[in-house]
């Protein structure tokens, strides 16, 4: 199988520079990184891709069993790294992809030298001593709404996820991204995302890690950022002066600065 075609892999930036592998979250594609790529590409080799079932990936490669687990998405990441023979990769994962990066680094530790977790959440459902931001009924209702009327769900949820009500164009962009995703594939990815529990996987992280959170985020509240930071010894926690769940769109300059500062300190 042609991995680059399957995942619509694109490579830009400085040849021979440190490798950044940027991974999008649920309902998105690599286009969500476009505002941070130009600055990152000045000094880095930037690799972008779409998960199977998202963006311009090969939909024929989609398999419900594989993508009903975050392990399936992590396998995509490892296969991309193997195909391009990427080394010393700094994986930049947004939202659920932060946990995909954790799994990928555990599968192929020889490939990765750092993790940047943008608005991460290892578990979205509250638990004893843990606040994920939602209770089980919230998630059940969210998934039922998604499955019964995906386009309506997207129109209602995307602006809330994006935040920044004073900049409606951002919510409209995320809505369009959600709506461009095949509803059946989105249903599986949503269940995989919102029912996941990757808290124990955080213990496996052995590389320098940046936890990047927003000042206000309805999907990943700051208690989650604090939990992830505490669970990964030596990690760095940065709180952006930004709101919403997608700082690469709402605060691209601050997001880029935090990533480049981390890379400079790690090296």
Secondary structure, 3 states (H helix, E strand, C coil): CCHHHHCCCEEEECCCCEEEEEECCCCCCHHHHHHHHHHHHCCEEEEECCCCCCCCCCHHHCCCCHHHCHHHHHHHHHHHHHHHCCCCEEEEEECHHHHHHHHHHHHCHHHEEEEEEECCCCECECECCECCCECHHHHHHHHHHHHHCHHHHHHHHHHHHHCCCCCHHHHHHHHHHHHCCCHHHHHHHHHHHHCCECCHHHHHCCCEEEEEEEEECCCCCHHHHHHHHHHCCCCEEEEEEEECCCHHHHCHHHHHHHHHHHHHHHC
